[in-house]
Amino acid sequence: MELTGAEITIRCLQEEGVEYIFGYPGGAVLFIYDALFNQDKVKHILVRHEQAALHAADGYARSSDQVGVALVTSGPGLTNAVTGIATAYMDSIPIVVISGQVPSYAIGEDAFQEVDSVGITRPCVKHNFLIKDVKDIAPTIKKAFYLAKSGRPGPVLVDIPKDISNQKTEFIYPDSVSIRSYHPVGEGDGVQIARAAQMLLEAKRPMIYSGGGVILSGASAQLIELVRLLGFPCTNTLMGLGAYPATDKQFVGMPGMHGTYEACMAMQHCDVLLAVGARFDDRVIGNVENFAQIPRKIIHIDIDPSSIAKRVKVDVPVVGDLKLVLNQLLSVLRNGKQKPDASDLAAWWKQVNEWRAKGGGLRYNNSSEIIKPQYVIEKLYEVTGGDAFVTSDVGQHQMWAAQYYKFDKPRRWINSGGLGTMGFGLPAAMGVQLINPGAAVACVTGEGSIQMNIQELSTCKQFHLPIKVVSLNNRYLGMVRQWQQFFHGNRYAESYMDALPDFVKLTEAYGHVGMRIDKPSDVEPALREAFARKKDLVFMDFQTDPLENVFPMVPGGKGLSEVMLDPNAPHPQVEDL
Amino acid sequence: MRHIISLLMENEAGALSRVAGLFSARGYNIESLTVAPTEDPTLSRMTIVTSGSDAVIEQINKQLNKLIDVAAVMDLSEGEHLERELMLVKVRSESTTREELKRMTNILHARVIDESESTCTLELTDTCARLDSFLQTIGPDRILETVRTGALGIGRGERILKL
């Protein structure tokens, strides 16, 4: 039987086992929406802005191992989606975006709601396609899913002109897909892995630095086994939090701009650094020249060769899927007789623990008068038993959430690390809640970020998503204000959030429960009450200290060893920082 | 350092802009870029002349390989290879100077492919450097216009770029 292109599109999604798609209708996708209407396998979540459709699909993918799917119309539908596509691209998240396009005969005529979607998204997708023949829809969507989830994952866009979505052809969904110019890697090179193993065993000051790749590859168990087998200290980047349990004694905290003192110092002073699915981001290793001052051997395992030797020189590159490579490395280490030198390792741990003591851990100056944002996250961690899915927006609250919520499992910490997209948290939480029904989902945000996609409270109402919004409201764009305080002479240019809405009333207007919390003593009771309301979305508007800063901090352009500690926090005096 | 990179990619709309976009987005330099279908019409072969530090060239090669449409990449400058570029030059050629011009073109292995009362168009295929020196010999005063294809490259002997 012949089906229309629109029907084929939906059938393809069914074949891929897609349960939810996130989208917004419009002229160019009317046939596709019509096909969606006539079935009930693929459920559509109507967002209130296309950016949110992408972030929701993104949260859906990050908190599971599924591909997220978004459906948007041509022109503004697509351009609104671009921020979400770029967010997913920077963090290597598998998403398939289906966009409508003006009819093929009108392309290039500046038709109503026309934009060069393939051209606009080219630099921020793994790949994209413009459909030119209805027969191409099924094989292209098959390819799109394959490309999105294989190799280094990423978003893939399929642009379908309106007329083609209404043309008919036989529906045949391909069983398999092969692309002659695309061969994702599997296992790593045995010789390189043996070299890596030897280098690790001979290290005197070893350090394991793992990133988001471990989570994407599902290699958390392998990482844990490796760290325990070797007995080395381990750090997870912002994108890698949860891959190694934060409550484990071998975990030294997050490295980088707002990482712990011990993680920064250990990264800087180690003699062998094993990087696993991490890309030596500028926010992680700081200034490259400073990082290179102390010579160290670097072993870099990554699925993407272009991530290796991009910012730092690498001694042993290993290209492969982390899960497979770590299994190979584990088997080499298990089969060998050699063990790391116990006395060298003990001396190194002594040093790392000294840094731990010097840094004083993550500390802040708590108050009984004013709510400290860190205190809210600590209580959130306690109240949820450390087992919630936590999404965040971007800024100070994101860093506090990353520091104070101790993630013990992968895929629990959902944030825009690479692109740093404000407005990510709430729509991402929608996707997280849908694929994890019944789970506690918290969106840690601020009064600045939340207003970038606050309209999604309406989506949450329609689809009964009981997200708990934890807003750290300090009446400032806090991270901007912090930089202005440190580096721009306290000139707070446009970082003050004036004329804020009454968030309680606003939340209630959307049909949810709002709370305003002013006193530190009310923080925990409010969180307990909110999380007890299993069926309700609760928006908690915490009035926090407006001038609190995020520490530790490695100033932009500085090296990791130049990390600054909080001058106000009650940590031990450190003279040689 | 100057590098000449050859690649095979799907002969599809947009493939060229993916390569060009990669260079512009990352601030890499393109000296010349030339592309045409191969004997297999579903594949195009592109030759890119670029320059940069070893680290930049390594990234260029990796980034090109990462493009889904790109099937194979070879940095020809890493081994023995041949380069050729085609150039057409239109020069001022009055009857008084025509004989001298023809003598010169013979010596320099150029071909006359068009003549008018006042002009003469020459065709020359050689390495980029020899084309440059040809233009110097002719002299800028005489040259009306030049058009060059950019370099093409191929490995020597058994050095073959094929799927």
Interface residues (C-beta under 8 A of the other chain):
Chain A: V118 G119 R122 P123 K126 H127 L130 L147 I179 R180 S181 Y182 D304 P305 S306 A309 K310
Chain B: M9 E10 A13 G14 S17 R18 G21 A25 A55 E58 Q59 K62 Q63 N65 K66 I68 D69 V70 A71 A72 L163
